[in-house]
Amino acid sequence: MSTRTPHRHAESTRRAEKLAQRVRGHFVDSEVLDAREAGRRAREAGFDCAQDIERRRPVRVTGFVSSVVIQPASAPCSVEIDVFDGTGTVTAIWLGQSRIPGIGPGTRLVLEGVAARRGDHRVMYNPRYEITGLPDEEEDA
């Protein structure tokens, strides 16, 4: 009987692991769900998706600012922001600017201009922008 117990325990453990994997597949972090919903809504509204940007072409994307980089005084003036749209991130770079009023982490905006890929990154230089929401504001449903 003692020879069967380890086998049963191992089998029971495998079943429990398989069940746990199946259950985990049905639960997703709320951030992932929020991102998927944002991407779906952007597509429905006619915006381009960051994940689809491959070569130089005009695009219109919407998302929220996930980071802002302002260069030190010793470097040439530029502001870089990362905008996450639910499918990926586009880095908007404004050359010759030391700051962009109203834009900070959490700001929702629309970017319009020519996008390209720089290595693994999607970028837009000097895009037009429209602020559509400020941090801590509820997004219109």
Sequence and secondary structure as in RCSB ss.txt:
>XXXX:A:sequence
MSTRTPHRHAESTRRAEKLAQRVRGHFVDSEVLDAREAGRRAREAGFDCAQDIERRRPVRVTGFVSSVVIQPASA
PCSVEIDVFDGTGTVTAIWLGQSRIPGIGPGTRLVLEGVAARRGDHRVMYNPRYEITGLPDEEEDA
>XXXX:A:secstr
 TTHHHHHHHHHHHHHHHHHHHHHTT   HHHHHHHHHHHHHHHTT   GGG  SSEEEEEEEEEEEEEE  TTS
  EEEEEEE SS EEEEEEET S  TT  TT EEEEEEEEEEETTEEEEES EEEEEE TT     
